[in-house]
Amino acid sequence: MGVKTRLAFAITALVAALAVGAWGLLSPSQGTPRAPTASVPVQFPSPRPNPNVTQLPVIGPGWHLAFASSFAGPSLNSKVWTTCYPWAKTTPGCTNSGNSELEWYLPSQVHLVHGVLNLVATRKAVWGTSAKGRPKHYACRSGMVTSFRGFNFKYGYVRIVARLTLNPGLWSALWLAASNFEWPPEIDIVESWGLPWIRTGVYFHPRGARGARIHLSPADRARLTTGWHTFSLRWTRRYLAWFIDGRSVLIVHKNIPHQRMYLIANVADYSLRPPGSCNGTLLVKSIRVWQR
């Protein structure tokens, strides 16, 4: 599978957003998605109905609940979830070498606590392998899950209740990857970086075309690290629409993926500086997908 290679740590990127209406139908920036860079802050629009996109309720005529995971059991459901990328050739751990990530994912960093999925990044050394299969020392170990084993889908309404982490050096994400291991496409429901960049936003990486992204304002970004928040994606044949806490953030009408994809939640490490980085937890309370 191709990987999320956009972290090239570029200095500049073309980012723009036009807010239309108080609920904000936001036009995507046009430019190759890259690492977090200077961007136009996006304030959450005031909660007035957006006539272009219907978000709630999704349970109505023609809709059914296709997938639900509340993490209420004593252990992760291994029939649905795996704790490494499905294309990884190593066991039991893995990493994403194409992103220049510095963590090694391990099942021991994935916990269910009082019905909440905990993906824990810890600065504790571990041996893994390099992209060439050679032994490699990793100073950070972390957790991830994917639904590749038990749930792949095309189109639907995804709703994830989670709490992000903005601790130094961490890169937490809730996203969709292609089930045929191609890259792109990739749909990032939300991603968040700590220092030295401090960015939280939604991103889209289409095949053979420029991507789209929106960064949240500092105030909105900070708010997402406390309490529970809802991150939603409406994926249809005609458009992709992102929502945070029920408010429209971004909508894209071009280059929509028409293939099966699977869910991923992970906490990567991209900087072991300053000291104390690789220390934080992405909390996921529930994941649900409705389809027509």
N, C-alpha and C positions, 0 to 999 in steps of 0.2 A: 504493500500500500504506500502511496505517496504520503508525505507527512506535512504537518502544518509548518511550512518553511518560511512563513512570512516574517519571522523574527530575524530580520537581517540587521536590526539596530540602525536603521537609516536615520539621518538627521531630519530630513524633510519629507513631507507627504502632502498630497493634495486632499484637503479636507474641507467640506462645505456643507452647510445644512440650511435649508429654507423652511421656516415654520409657517404652515398655512392653517389658519384658524387657531383658536385657543387650545384645542386638543392636539393640534400640531401634526399635520401630515408632513413628515420631514423628508425632503429630497436627499438621497444618499450622496456622499462625496464620491467623486469619480477619480480613481487613482488606485494603483496597486496597493493592497493592504500591506502594511509593514509593522514594525515595532511601534509601541506607543510613542507618539511625537506630539508636538504642539498642535492643538486643534481648537475648534470653536466649541466652547462650553455649551451644553444643552440643558436648559432648565426644564423640569417636568412641566408640561402645559397644564392649565387649569382643567378640571375634570368635566368637560362638556362633551356630549356625544359626537363622535366623528362619523359623518354620514358615509364615508368611504369604506370603513372597515367595521364589521360587527365582531365584538370580542365576547361579550357575555349576554345572555347565557349561551353556553355551547351545548348543553343537554336539552335537546328539543327534537322536533320531528326530523328524522333522517340521521341523527347523531347517535353514536353508541360509545361506551367506554371500552377502548381497545386494549389499554394497558394501565395498570395501577400498582404502585409499589410504595408501601408506607413504612417499610423497614421496622415493623413492629415485632418481628420474630427474634429468637435468641441468636440467630446467625444469618448471614447473608444467604439468600436463595441462590444456590449454585446452578440451578436449572435456568436461571435468568441472567445472573450477573457473573462476570469474571473480573479479576483484579489486575489484569494486564491487557495491553493492546492485543487484539486477536491475531495480528500479523507477526507478533513477536515470536522469535524462535527460542528464546531463553525461558527457563522455569527455575524457581517460581517467580522471579522478578523480571523487570524490563525497564526500559526508558525510551525516550523519543530522541534519538541522536540527531535527526534532521533539524531539530529546533535549538541545538546547542544547549539543551537542558542539562542540569547538573545533579538531578535527583535519580535515585533508583527506587522504582515502585515495588513494594512488597505487600503481600496479603496481611502481614502483621500490623500494617499501618491503616487498616480498614476495620472500623468498629461500629457496632450497633449499640447505642446507649439510650435507653428509655425511648425507643422508637425513632431515634434519629441516626442517620448515617453520618459517621465521623471519618473524614479523610484527613489524616494527621501527618503533617510534615515535621520531622525531627532531625536536628543536627546530630546524627550519630553515624559513624563510619560504617560502611558496608562494602563488600566486594561484589561487583557485578561484571558485566562484559561490555566491551566497546562495540562500535558499529561493525567492526571487523571480526567480532567474536573473541577478542583477546581479553584476558582478565583486566579489570579496571577498578580502581578505588574510587568510591563515591563518598563524599563527606555528608551527604544529605539522603535520607530515606523518606519516602512519602507514600501516599495512598491514592488509588484511582479505582473506578469501576466502569465497566461498559456493559450494555445490554445486548451485545452481539450474539451471545449464545441463545438468548431467549426471546428477543423482540427486535425485529427489523420492520420498517414500515415506510410507506410512501404517502405523503400528504397527511394532514391532521392538525389538531390543536394540542400543543404541548404546554403543560403547566407544571412548573417546578417551584416548590416552596423551599427556600434555602437562606443561608446567611453566609455572606462572603467574608474573606479575610484579606486585609491589606497590609499584613505584616511585611517587614523589609525582605526583599528578595523573592517573595512568593508570587506565583502566577496561577490563580485559581480560575477554573473555566467549567461551564456547562455548555455542551455543544453536540452537534451531529456530524458524523463522518459517513462516507459512502460504504455500503455493505460489500461492494465489489473491490474494495481496497484502493480505488483510484483516488488521486488528489490533484486538483480540486474535483468536486465541490466540497465545501465545508460551510456549515451554518453555526455560528457562535451565538447561542442564546444570550450569554453574558460572559465576559472575561474581565479580570481585574488584576492589575499589577501593583506591587508595592514599590519601594525605593529601588533604584534611583529614579525610575519613572513612577508616577502615581497616576494611573489611568484606569477607568472602568467604562466599558462600553459594549456595544453589540456590533457584530462584524459578519460580513458575507463574502465568501470566496467562490465565485462561479467558475465554471470551466470555460476557458477561452475568451474571457472578457474581464474588464476592470471590476473591482469589488466595490463594496459599500461599507461604511462604518459611521457610527455616531459615538462620541464620548460624552459622558455625563459631567455636569458641573461639579466642582469640589464639594459643595454642600450636599448634593444628591448622592454623590459617591460615598461620602462618610456615613450618610444615613443608612446605607445598605449593609454596613458592618455590625449593626445592632438590631436586635429583634428579628422577626421573620418577615421575608419579603417574597413576592410572587413574580417569577420570571416566566413570561409566556411567549409562544411563537405560534402564529397562524400560518400554515403552509398549505397553499392550494396550487392548482394548476396554473393560476394566473398571477399570484403574488405571494410575497413573504411579508409578514407584519410582526413586529416585535412590540411587546408591552412590558412595562415594569410597574408592579402594583396597580395594574388595571389602566395604565395610561400609555397612550401611543408614543413610541420612541422613534421607530423607523419603519418605512415601508418601501419595498422594492418590487417593481413590476417586470423587470427584464432578467433573462438568463436563469429562470427558475429551474432548480433540479427536478428531473422527472425520473427518479430512481430511488431504490430503497436505501434507507440510512439507519443508523443505530445511535443510541444515546451514550454520551461519555461525560463523566464528572471526574475532575482530577485537580490536584494541587502540584504544580511544577515548581522547581527552583531554578532561577536563572542568574543568581548573583549571591555568592557566599560572603559578600561584603555589604554593609558593615557587619562586624561581629554580632552574633545573635540572630542572624538571618536563618532561614530554614527552620522556622518555628511558628506553626500556626495550624488552624483546622478549618476546613470547609465543611459546613454542616448542611445536610439535606434532609428535610422532613418528609417530603413526599414528591413523587413524580407520577403524573397522569397524562395519558394521551387519549383524546377522542378522535373518532373518524366518522365520516359520513358513510 
